[in-house]
Amino acid sequence: MNKKLISITLSIMLVSLSLFSGCNTSNKTTSKGFSQEDVIYFIMTDRFYDGDTSNDKNVNKDDLKAYHGGDLKGITDKLDYIKSLGATAIWITPVAQNEDGGYHGYWINDFYKVDEHLGTMEDLKNLVKEAHKKGIKVMIDYVANHTGYKTPWLSDGKHENWFHPKKEITDFNDKNELENGWLAGLPDLNTENPEVKKYIIDNAVWWIDQTNIDGMRLDTVRHVPKDFWMDFSKTIKQKYPDFYLLGEVWDGNPSYLEEYHKAGIDGLLNYPMNFGIKDAISPTGSMFSLSNAIDRDSEFSQPYLNGIFIDNHDNKRFGNDFGESREEYLKLALTFIMTYPAIPVIYYGTEIGMEGGDDPDNRRDMEWEKTKDSKVLEYYKDLVKIRNENPALKSKDYKTLMCDYSTICYLRGSEKNRVIVAINSGNEESTVELKIDGDGEKFVNAFNKKDVYKVENGKLSLKVKPFESVILIEK
């Protein structure tokens, strides 16, 4: 009788715990947080894939400033492709309802509705659910700085104090203009107003509650006071401790970006590193620019939580002006961001070598036909495989071994789990001698297993061909 009673009691306790846990699932995402092990795939939803033609309103694919029909169902349909890219997360452009013409999502008209051109709230929830099944986290782009040009708040008589006085930004070095001016003429929200602050923060939490997303990319961060971001991040983290906030601070000074990390934003899009990459990996570039950017990365308290990228929807496609050598330089840049201790952010189409100039030319439709025979995609997937098979490339360990005008070599990992990366962006072969701890240890070329290099008396000699990346794995 005692054993039976104990068994019944335990059963009741387990059922109770299960019910209690189930009641709280709405307050938890499936995310375990973000780290340098992640890879983010950035999608401009309208330009990616049309999964539901019923929401194709005002579509004109001949006009790069018009809607093109891409939607949330389209992303869901392509999750297997995204998974094949080694992506552990996707970041999608803003989903909130925009005024007419806001194909990109940054002209918000209603903060509490999904834009009809992208689909429905159910479509968004289903995307998150299906992505989670495949081990892919979901981030949405969030705008706290401004509304669309034609927001009804400007004329409804109820929101007079919700905006800063209409004034364009003429001096981007002036903090007051930067935070209070109307960027590109967009109505600038007065987030110092407690009502506005509460509205925006409540809205951000609402999107998380409703959709179970894992993170947000925060738009135009430097145009909003840091005090706001402190309250914004604190409120979200209290409810969702593992939720990831990735901020856009378009500036080349790491110390300045770090101020926003101190305000509670987990990671920043690493523009200083982006500038270093573009200044180094180009026909007239110098690797010293990249080396300097790497050195300055130490000014971040947690550089490995930053997003490292080579292009996006605000900048030209990487190497767009490089002519016939473009793909060679693109492969070098991809090698770097996939082997550096940070979170690679891949703009849709970069993995297949899509071209594009200034906005909106850099926002062309995803070229799906190129995924069948793209040499860049083949190389990118090799990088993904190498990254996934070697823990050193997902560690925080990094050491520059040498750098000259055209070549940089660096070491990832430690002890027996080491990887050497060499990148030559010059048009002549580079011969380097690297100082490596040990004697007799062997390193194998990840791209050609027949190439084996041996450490002799703490030195390893290596030749790197023009426009070549070499990744050596310790065996």
N, C-alpha and C positions, 0 to 999 in steps of 0.2 A: 504493500500500500504506500509506503513512504517513497519508494522509487517511482511509482506511478504518479504520485502527487508532485514530486520534483520535476518529472518529465513534463507534466501538464503546465506547471508554473513556468518552466523554461520556454515552452512553446508560446505561451501568452506573452512573455517578455520579448521574444524575438519578433512576434507579430507587431507588438506595440512599437518596438524600435523601427521596424520597417515602415510603419505608418507615419511615425514621427519624421523619419528621414524623407519620406515621400512628400510630406507637407512643406518641406523646405527646399525642394529642388528648384523652385522658381527663383531663389536667391543665389544660385550657383551656376556658373558657366562650366563647360567641360575643360576649359583652359587650365593648364598647369603653369601658366606664366610663360614669358618669352625669354630666350637667352641667345647667345651667339651660335647655338646649334640650329636656330630657325632659318628659314628662307622665305621671304615674303614676295608674293607675285602681285603686282599692282595692276589693276584693271580699270580702264575707263569704260564703264558698263555699256554706254550707248554705242561704243565702237568695237565691242568684242564679238558678240554672237547673238543673232536674233532667234530666240527660242519660242517666241509667241507673237505671231504676225497680227493678232487681234488688237495689240496695243500700238501698232505702227501708225501713229497719228502725226501728220505734218512731216513725214519722212521725205528727205530729198538727199540721196547719196551723192549727188553732184555738187552739193554745197557743204563744205567742211564746217560751216557754222550752223548747220541745220541738224535735225535729228536724223539718225541713221538706223534706228530700230533695235539696237542691242538692248538686252534686258536681263533681269534677274534669272529667268528661266534659262536663258542662254548660258549664263555662267554655270548653273546647275548641270546643264547638259554636257559641259566641257570639264567637269571636275576630274575625270580620269586623265585627260590631257594635262591638266594642271598638276595632278599628282605625279605624272611621269617626269615633270620638270624638277622634282625634288622639293617642291614647295610644301612647307608645313603651315603656311598661312596665306590668305588672300586679303588684300586691301582693295576695297571698291570705292569709287567716287561717291559723293553724297547721295543719299537715297531720298531725302525729304523733297516734298513737292516744290517745284520751281515755277517761276513765271515763264511765259512763252519764250522759247528760244534757249532756255537753260539746259541744253543737252548734257552739259558737263556736271551739273548739280550744284553749282556754287551761287546761284541766284535764288535763294530760298524764299518761298511765298507763304508756306505753311509748314511749321516745324514739326507738326504732329501727323503728317500724312506721307505715305510713300508716293512718289511721283508716278502718275498714271502711265507715262511712257516706259517706265521700268517694270511695271507690274503692280502687284498688290502686297499688302503686309503678309499675307499667307505665302506668297512667292518668296519673300525675304526669309521668313521663318523656315520654309522648306529648304532654301539654300543653306542656311546655317546647319540645319539638322543633317542634310545629306553630306555636307562638308565634314562635319564632326564624325560621321560614320567612317570617313576615309582618313581620319586623323589630320584633317586640315582645319586650322582655326580661321575665324573670320573677323576682319576689322572693317568698320565703315569710316569714311571720311566725315569729320564733324566740323561745322562752321559756327564759331561763337562770335566772330568779329562784326559781321554785317548781314544784311538781308539782301533780297533782290532789289533792283531799281524801282520796281513798281509796287512794293509792299503796301497793302492797305493801311498799315500802321501809320503811314505818313499823313494820311488824310481822314482817319476815322474819328479824330477828336479825343481818343482815349490813350494815346501813346506819345503825347507831345514831348515828354521828358525821357523817352526811351532812346533818343538819338543825340549824338553830339552835333553841334552846329555845322551846317554844310560848309566844308572847306577842304579843298584838295590838299594832298601831301606834296609839298614842293621841296622839302629838305628831309631826306630819310635819315639824317644824322640827328635830327631834332626829336627827342623822346616824346614831347607833347604832340607834335604833328604826327609822329609815327603811330601813336596810340589813339589819337582823337580825330585825325583826318579821315576823309572819305576815300579809301583806296580805290582807284579806278572809277571814282564817282559813285561807289556803292554806299548806301546809307549805313553809317557807322554806329553800331549799338553802344549805348552808354552803359557799359557793364559796371560802372561805379554806382549806378542807381540800384539800390537793393532789390527792387522789383524785377529789374532786368536780369540781374545776377541770379536770383532765385528761379526765374523762368527758364533761363538757359541751362542751369545745373539740373533742375528738375527734369527738363526735357531730355538731357543726355542720359540720366539714370533711367528714364522711361524707355528709351530705345534699348538699353541693355536688358531691362526687365522683360520687355516684350519679345525680344528676338534671341536672347542667349548668346549674343556676340562676345568675342573674346578680347577685343581691343578697339581703339579709335586712333586714327591719324588725325591730328588736330591742325586745322588749316590756319594760316596767317597768325601764328602764335605771338610774334613780336608786336603785333598791332593791338594786343589786348594787355592790360596791366598785369604784372606778375601776381599781385594780390588776388586777382580773380582766379588765376590758375592754381594758386595754393588752395583756395576754397573748393574749386572744381575737383581737383585731384583728391583732396582729403575726403570729400563727400563720397566719391566713387569708390575709393579704396576702403573706406569703412564698411561698405556693403560687399564689395568685390575685391578682396585683397590682391588677387592674381591678375586683375585686369590690366592690360598693357596700354600705355599712353605714349604715342609717338608724335613728337611735335615738329612742325615745320617752322624753322627760324632761318630765313634766307640771309645768311651772313657768313663771312669767311673767318670769323674770330672764334676759336673754340672756347675761350674764357667767357665770351659773351653768351654763347649757347649754353654753357654750363650753368649760368644763372637761372635758366628755365628748368634745368634738371633739379636745382635746389628748390625751385618752386613746386616740385612734385611730379614733373613729367619724367617718365621712366627713361625714354630714349629720344634723341633728336636725329632728324635726317642730317647726315654729316656733310653739310655743304663745304666746310673747309677741306675735307678729304676729296670730295667731288672736284673741287677746283684743282687740287693737287694732281689728281688722276688725269684730268683734261689737259693740264699744263705739261704733263710728263709724257703721256702716251699719245703722241701726235707727230707729224712730219717735222715740226720745228721745235719739239718739246725737249725738256731736260728731266732726267730722272731725279735730279736734285730737288725739283719741285715736289715730287711725290715723297721723297725722303723727309723733306721739311714738314710736310703735312703729317706724316707718320710720327715724327718727333713731337709735334704739337698735340697729337692725340692724347698725350699724357696729361693735358690740361683738363680732360674730362675725368670725373670721378669713376664713371662706369662706361668707358668707351665701347665695350663689347655689347652694350644694350642699344647702341646707336644703329640707325639704318645706313648702310653704305650702298651707294648707287652710282650709275654712270649717266643715266638720263631719266627724264620723266615728262609729264604733260606740260610742264612750264619751260622746258629747255629743248633745244634741238636734239634729235636722235644722235647718239654718240658717233663722232667721225663723219657727220653728214657732208662735210666739205673736203673730205680726204681723197676723193676720187677712187681710182681702182684699188688702192691699198686699204680702203675702209674696213673691209672684213678682217684683214690681218690685225689692224689696230684694235678692232672690236674684240677679237679673241684674247688679245693681251689684257685688255681692261677687264673682261669677264674673268680671266684667270686670277687677277688680283682680288676682285671683290669676293670671289668664291674661296679664296685661301687666306683671307685676312680675318683676324678675330673681331668680328662685328656681325650684324644681321644683314645679309645681302638682300637688296630690294630690286627685283627684276621688273622693269616696265613691260607691259604686254607687248609682244612683238620684237623686243630686243633679242630674245633668244633665237629668232630666225633672221636677224639682221635687217629688220625693217628700216627704211629710210624716212626722213622727215625733217623739214627745216623749222623755222620759228612757228609758234602757235598761230593758226590751227593745223599747220602742215604736219606737225608732230603727233597729230591725233587722228591719223588715217584709220580706216577699218582694219581690223586684224586680218592678215593675209593668210588664210587657212591653207591655201594651196601650197604655200612655201613649207609648211610643216612636213610635207611628204619627202622633200629632197634637199633640205637646207643643210649646207656644210657647217654653218654656224651652230645650228641646233644639234647636229651630230657631235660637235666639239663641246658644246655646253653640257650635253648629257654625259659625256666622258668626265667632265669636271664634277658633275653631281655624283657620279659613281665613285670617283676618287675621294671626294669629300666625305661621302657616307661610309666608305670602307676604312677610313683612317681617322681615328679619334683625335689625333694631333691637330687636324684641321678644324676641329670643333672645340678646341681648348682655348684658354685665354693666353697661352704662351706665345710670345713673339719676340724675335731678335733679328735686327738687320745685320747681315753678315758682310755685305759690301754694297757700295753704290758708286757708279761713275755717271758720266753724261748720258749714256744710253742704256745702262744695265743696272738692275737691282736684284740682289739675292737676299733671301731671309729664311730663318729657321722657325719652324713651328713644332710644338711639343717638347718633350724632355726625355732623358734617359734613353731607353730602347724604343720609345715611341716617337720618332723624330721624322720630320718631313722638311726637305729643302725645296724652296721655290726660286727659280731664276727667270727673269723676264728681260728680254732684249728688244727694245723698241727701235734700235738703230738699223741701218742698212748694211752694216758690216758685222762679221762674226766677232763675238766677244769671248776672250779667254780669261777665265777667272780662277784664282786660287783662294779657297775658303778655309778659314780656321774652324775646325770642328773637333770637339773633344773626343779623344779616343785614338785607337790605332788598330787597324784591321777590320773595322766595321764596314759593312757593305750597304750601298744604297742603289736601288733599282729604279730606272726611268719608268714612271707610271704609264707613259704613252708608248713605250717600246721596251718590253721586259728583257730584251736581249742586251740592252745597255746597262752595264753594272759598273758602279764606281766604288773605289775603295779608299777609306781614310788611311793615310800613312803618316805617322808621326804628327797627328793633329792637323793634317791638311788634306783637302780634297780638291783636285783640279777638274775643271769643267769647261767645255766649249759650248757656247750658246749661239745658234745660227741667227741670222737677221730675222726680225719679226717672229721670234720663237719664244715659247714658254717651256720650261723644263720643270717637272715636278719629280723629285727623287724621294723614294720611300725607303726607310731603313729596314733591312731584313736581317 
